[in-house]
Amino acid sequence: MSTQDAYETELAGLLQKLGRNVRRVREEKLPDRSQEEVASEAALHRTEWGKVEQGKRNPRFSTMLVIAETLGVSLDDLAAGIDAPKERKPPPKTKKSGRPV
């Protein structure tokens, strides 16, 4: 498996765990509110919130702060059970040599 493949596989797993945490916390903290209502309160588009919960979006730090604030939890609560990644994004290839810089 290439470094890029290993990175993408690990990232996909991390995002799935984050998504499950966001959904779990939303359902625990705001059980009577729909995903659309919560996203609207956070001033995020419903599809963006949904993609975070589905593990299909790697949200920016600022978006995670908004999600945590909207749910009334800390970033630690949203990251519970998620270990720091071991793989790092490979550097981009240069145009001349095709090798990493």
C-alpha positions in Angstrom: 0.0 0.0 0.0 1.4 3.4 -1.0 1.8 6.2 1.6 -1.0 8.1 -0.1 -3.3 5.1 0.1 -2.4 4.5 3.8 -3.1 8.2 4.5 -6.5 8.2 2.7 -7.5 4.9 4.4 -6.7 6.2 7.9 -8.3 9.6 7.2 -11.5 7.9 6.1 -11.6 5.9 9.3 -11.0 9.0 11.5 -13.8 10.9 9.7 -16.2 8.0 10.2 -15.5 8.0 13.9 -15.8 11.8 14.1 -19.1 11.6 12.2 -20.5 9.0 14.6 -19.5 11.2 17.6 -21.1 14.3 16.2 -24.4 12.4 15.4 -24.4 10.7 18.8 -23.8 14.0 20.7 -26.5 15.8 18.6 -29.0 13.0 19.3 -28.2 13.0 23.0 -28.1 16.8 23.5 -30.8 17.8 21.2 -33.1 14.8 20.8 -36.2 16.8 19.6 -34.3 18.7 16.9 -33.7 17.6 13.4 -30.3 17.7 11.7 -31.6 20.5 9.5 -32.7 22.6 12.5 -29.4 22.1 14.3 -27.4 23.0 11.1 -29.5 26.1 10.7 -28.8 27.2 14.2 -25.1 26.7 13.6 -25.4 28.7 10.4 -24.1 25.7 8.4 -25.8 24.3 5.4 -27.7 21.1 6.1 -25.7 19.1 3.6 -22.4 20.2 5.2 -23.6 19.1 8.6 -24.9 15.9 7.1 -21.6 15.1 5.4 -19.7 15.6 8.7 -22.1 13.1 10.4 -21.6 10.7 7.5 -17.8 10.9 7.7 -17.7 12.3 4.2 -16.3 15.7 5.0 -13.1 16.7 6.7 -14.3 19.8 8.5 -12.2 22.9 9.1 -11.2 23.7 12.6 -13.5 26.7 12.7 -16.4 24.4 11.6 -15.6 22.0 14.4 -15.7 24.9 16.9 -19.1 26.0 15.6 -20.4 22.4 15.8 -19.1 22.0 19.4 -20.6 25.3 20.4 -24.0 24.5 18.8 -24.1 21.2 20.6 -22.9 22.7 23.9 -19.8 20.4 24.2 -16.1 20.6 23.9 -13.9 19.6 21.0 -12.7 16.8 23.3 -16.2 15.4 23.5 -16.5 15.3 19.7 -13.0 13.6 19.4 -13.7 11.1 22.1 -12.2 7.7 21.2 -10.3 9.0 18.2 -6.6 8.6 18.3 -4.2 11.0 16.5 -3.4 9.8 13.0 -0.2 7.9 12.4 -0.1 8.6 8.6 0.7 12.1 7.3 -0.4 13.5 4.0 2.4 12.9 1.5 4.0 16.0 0.1 3.0 17.1 -3.4 5.1 15.9 -6.4 7.1 18.4 -8.3 6.4 18.9 -12.0 10.0 18.4 -13.1 11.0 15.3 -11.4 7.7 13.8 -10.2 9.3 13.3 -6.8 8.2 14.9 -3.5 9.9 18.2 -2.6 
